[in-house]
Amino acid sequence: MSVDSVEHRQLGNQIGGKSASIAEVFEMLRKYKELFPQMTANDQKIFEEMLKLFPISDENLNIAGSKAVLDVFNELNTVKEDYVIPAKDFEISDFPRSSGDSRIEMAFKCWEPDHKGIFAEGTTIYDARKQYLDKSYKMNTFAEAQIEEGNTLLILETLEKLRGITPDRAFKFRFLRKGKQEDGKLLLRSVVGDQSYKNYDNCEVLFLALMGAYQYAKEQHVNFYVSSLDVTDSKMDLLLLSQDTTELEGGVHAQVGLAIRNSEIADGSANFELLYKLDYRESTVTLSDSSVFTINHGWRLETIAERLKNLSRLHEASNQVFLAVNAAKLYEPASDASLAKIFNPLLRSKSILTEKTREEVVKLRTEAETADQVETLLILFSKLEDLAAATNNQEVIWTIREALSKYIRNR
């Protein structure tokens, strides 16, 4: 996840923060629905059934910091607008260059159904231009090449003819309002295909996550708090940790919890992963273990309800992690063999780690190999986590979290 997103919010440790009530979680979801008047019948059905999964009450959610999370989501929702628009009402007017990196974008106008006026206009961001051209006419590569050759008018004329051939082909468009734009123009963030408009937005995944965690915590007598939140206009990483600490071998202390990750409109899934935090003297590291379960964006709600029951596996999975951490003896000095097992997989992650990050990882490995006094594994883990956090790139952060957890599992 990149911080150059149009809208980006972060929350740090919220262990002492205020908890939301169950009624406030339901209210967040209702506010979300009100912002999308063109919700399809299918999405409307999912929304109504989702509310029936849990009983509404004024009872406290008992997740410290959850009130701050809801406040963030209620704010972010005001920048989003979703519309289902047929080709006859979506006109492409130009292919301007973005001011930042000179990428080819797409300028558009959205007409009222009776074509008496324009109700929205703006430009694309991210991959929306590519998505629309490929999903509608499979012509992004051709269009890009012609625009580079200076044949923009040819592409505009071609698109206008194709629009007349398939006037009723509709897509679901996700628009964003960047701050208080005086010109009233929108940013087209994403386009969903014409076969299905169903998607699980961050608000819906947050609702399922908080309510599922609440039910699990109540059954297992666990108190969660929000460890961190990183959310943009399309992605979410929410980390919940237990307030209870378990002491393991060698003076290592562990907390377990849940990481909820979602990418909204993209074809994919919301992932619920076991999260655990380890403390040893002055060193701390947060790692991500195996997936507890996923929610595929295309699944029926009945299937999702069954998957939520898998949160009961969190207790068993936590015990397995404790055993693995004990066996890994993270309080002992790092050996040459362990350094190789830790660093080699990371340095092979060329598609994730930037060149600068790879250089930092290599430097850290060299320092560990040449140090007069060999550091403990947990100190080394902590330094890697700090390196990842400095990138402010969620993909790098999660790559390192998962790689270190894999080392513990397979040591």
N, C-alpha and C positions, 0 to 999 in steps of 0.2 A: 504494500500500500504506500503510495507516495504522498508526501505532504503538499504537493502542488495541486491537490484536488481543489475543486471550486469551494467546497465547504468541508472543513476539517475541525474536529473537536477531540480533546484529550482530557482524561481525568486521571489523576494519580491515586495513591493509596487512600481509600475512603473508610478505613477501619472504624473511625469514630463518627462517620457520617450518619445522617438521619435515614431511617428506613421508610420506604413508601408503604402504603397500605395496599391491600389487594384491590380495593375499589379504584385507587389511583392508577394501577396497572391497566385495569379495564378502561378507564377514562382515556389514558394515553392511546389505546388502540382505537377507541371511538373517534378521538380527534383526528387520528390518522385517516380514518375512513372518510370523514367529512371533507378532507382535502381533495379527494378523488371522486368527483361526481359521476365520472364515466366508468366507474368500476363495472366490469363485465358481470353477467349473470353467474358465471362460473366462480369468479373471484368473490362475488357477493355471497354465494353459497358457502364457500370456504370460510369467509369471515364470520358468518352467522354460526357455523358449526364449531369454529374455533372458540367462540365465547361459551359454548355449551360444554367444552372439555373440562372446565373448572367452575366450581361454585363461586359466585361473587359475594363478597362480604366486606365489612369495615375492618376485618382483622389485619394486624400488622404483618407485613411480608417477612419481617425479621431478617432482612439482608441489609446490613449497614452500608450506607452509601447509595442504595437503590433510588432514593428520592432525587439525588443529583443526576443519576443516569436518566431518569424520566424527564427531568428538566431539559437536559441536552437534546433528547429525542423530540420533545415537544417544540423546541426551538428549530431544530433542523428540518422538521416536517414542513415548516412554512415556506421553505425555498423550493419544494418539489411540486410539480404538476404533471399528471398523467392524462393523456388523451388518446383515444382510438380514432384515427383519421384515415379516410379513404384517399386513394391516389388523386382523385379529382379535386380534392380540397387541399392538397399539399403541393405547393409550387416551388421548384428550385430556381432561384434567381441569379446565382453567381457562385463562383468557387474562389473566394478570397484566400489570401495567405494569412496565417496566424502571425501576430506581432512578435511572439516569443521565439519560435523556432522555424518560421516560414513554412510550416506544414500547410498542405492544401486542406481548407475547410469547405463547408457548404453553406451558403446563405439560403434561407427558405422563408416562405410566407404560408401561413395557414388560413384558409378562407372559411368563412361561415358556410354552413350547409347550403344556404340559398345564394351564396356568392355576392351578397350585398355589401360585404365588408371583410376586412382582415382582422382576425381575433388574436393572432400571434405571429411574430416574426423574429428572426435571430440567426445565429450561426451554430454549427456543430462544434463539439469538443470531443476529446478522447478518440474513440473509434466509431463515433456515430455516423460520420459520412460513409465510411467503408461498410458499416453494417447496413445502412439503408440501400446503397447502390447494389450490394451483393444480394441482399434478401429480396429486393424488388425486381431487379433485372440482371443479376449476375454480371455486372459490368464495371466493378470498381477498378480492376487492373487496367482495362481498356480506357476508362475515363481518365485515370491518373496519367497514363502515357500520353493521351491526346492533350490534356491540359498542360503538361510539361512542354509539349511541342507548340503550344500557343493556340491550340484549336478548341478553346473553351466554348466558343459559340456553337461549334458542331455538337458538342456534348449536350449543351442546353437544349438545342433543337431536337436532338435524338430523344432526350428524356421527356420532352413535351409531347412528342408523337407516341411514345410508349405509354405515357400517362393516359392518353386518349384511348388506347387499346384496352387497358385494364383499369377503368375509372373507379371501380368499386373495391379493388384490392386494398384491404386495410391493414394497418400496423398499429402497435401500441407504442407511443412515444413518451419518453421520460424527459421532461423539461426542467430546467433549474433557473431560478432567479438569483443572480449574483448580487448580494447586498441590496441596496436600494438603487437600482438602475434607473436613472432619470429618463433614459430613452425607452424604457418599458420593454426592451428586447429580451428574449429568452435564449438560453443555451440548450441545445439539443444534446442530451447526455448519452442516450441509448435508444435502440430500436429493437422491439421484440417481434419475432416472426408472425406471419399471418395464420399459422396453424393453431397456435395456442397463445392466449394472453396471460396465462397464469404465471405468477411469480411470487416468491416469498420475500417481501421487503424486510428491512432490518427491524421495523416495528413489530411485525408479526413474529419474527424469530425471537426478538427480545421478550415479547409476551410469553411465548412458549418456554423460553429459557428461565425467566424469573419465576413463573408459576411452577415449572417442573422442579427447579431448585428448591422452591418453598416446600413443595410436597415431600421431596426427598429429605430435606433438613428436618421437617417435622417428624417423619418416620424414624430417622436415624439419630435424632436429638443432636443435630449439628447446627452451629451458628455460622453462616457465611457472611463475608463482607466483600465489597467491590475492591479488588486489588488494582485494577486499571481498566480504562476504556479508551479505545482508539477507534473513532468512527468518522467516515467521510460521507459524501453524498451518495455513495454506493456500497461501501464495505463497512464491516464491523468486526472488531476484536474485543470481546468482553471477558475479563478474567475475574472469577469468583474464587475466594480462598476460605477455608475453614478458619475460624478464630482459635480452634483448639490446636495445640502443638503436641507432636509425638516425639519422644526422645529415642533415638536409635543408637546403634553401637558407636563408640568412639566420641561421644558427645555431639553427634550430629542431630539437629532438630529438624523435624519435617512438618509441613502443613500441606494438605491436599485440597483440591478444589476442581473447578470446571472452567475450561476455556470454550467460549462459544464464538465461532467464526462464520461469517456469512458474506457472500457477494450477491447483491440483490438481483438485478435483471439478468445477469449472465447465466447461461445454462450451466448449472452445477448443483451444489448442495450446501446446506448449512451443516457445519461440523461441530460436534460436541466432543471435546477431548479431555482426558484426565490431565489435570495440571498439578504440579507439586513444587513447593518452595523449600529449599534446603538452607539451613544456617549452621555454620561451624565457626565459632569464635568471631572473627571480624569479616568473614566471607559469607555472601548470600548469593543464591542463584535460583532462578525460576525456570523450570523445565516443563516440556510437554510430552506426555507419553502417548500411548495408543489411543485411537479414537474409541470413545464409548459408544457412539452411534452417529449416524448422519441422517439428515432430512433432505431427500432429493426434491428439487424444485417441482418435479413433475408428479410427485406422489399424491395419492388421495389422502384426505385428512384421517381416515380410519387407520391407514398405515402409519401415519405420523403419531397418532395417539398410542399405538402399540410400541413404536420406537421410544417414546418418552418414558415408558415403563422401564426401559433399559438403564435409566439412571440408578436403579437399584444395584446395578453392577459396580457402581462407583466404590462402594465399600470393599468389595472383593478385590477390585483392581488396585485400590490403595494399599491393601495388605501385600499384594504381589510386588508393588513398587518398594515398599519398606524392606522386603526381603532382598530385592535386587540392590538397593542402596547399601544395605549392610554388607552384602557380598563384595561390592565394589570397593569398600574401604576408602572412601574419598578423603579421609583424614590422613592418609599415608602419602609420602612423597611420590611424585610422578616418575615412572621409569621410562626408559627409552622406548620400550614396547608400547606402553600406554600412550606416550606422546604420538607415536605413529598411528595408533588406532583412533586417536582423537582428531588429529590434524589432517591426515590423508584424505578422508571422505570430504572434509570441508573444502580442501583445496581442489577437489575434483568438481565442486559445484560451480562451474564456470558460468552457467546460465543464471545463477542467482547472485553470487558475489560479484560486486563491481571490481574493477582493476585496483582501485585504491583500497578497498576492503581486503582483497586478497593479499596485497602488500602488507597490510597491518597484521593479518593472520600469520604470514610468513615471518614477520619480525617478531611476533609474540612467541612463535615456535623456536626461533633461533635463540631468543633470550632464555627460554625455558631449558633449552639443551646446553647452553653455555654458562648458566648461572652457577656460582660457587656453592650456593645452598639451594638444593632442589625444593621447589614449592610443592605444597600438597595439591592433590587433584582438584579439590574444591576451590582453592585460591585461583588455580588456572581456569576453572570453569567460570568463576566470577569475572575474571579479566576478559574472557571471551564474550560474556554477556554484556559487559560495559562497552566493548568494541562494537558489538551489534547495535546496542542502544544508541551509540553516537551517530550511526548512519541514519537514524530516524526512518528506516525503511522496514516495514513490517515483514516483508518477504525474507530479508536477511535475518531479522530477529527470530522468526519462526524456524528458519533453516538451522540456525545454531542451536536453538532450544531442542529441536527434535534430534539433531545429530548427537548432542551430549547425552540426551536420554537414551538414545540407541546404544551408545558406548556403555552406559550403566547396565542396560539389559543384556548385552552380548559379551560383557567382559569375561 
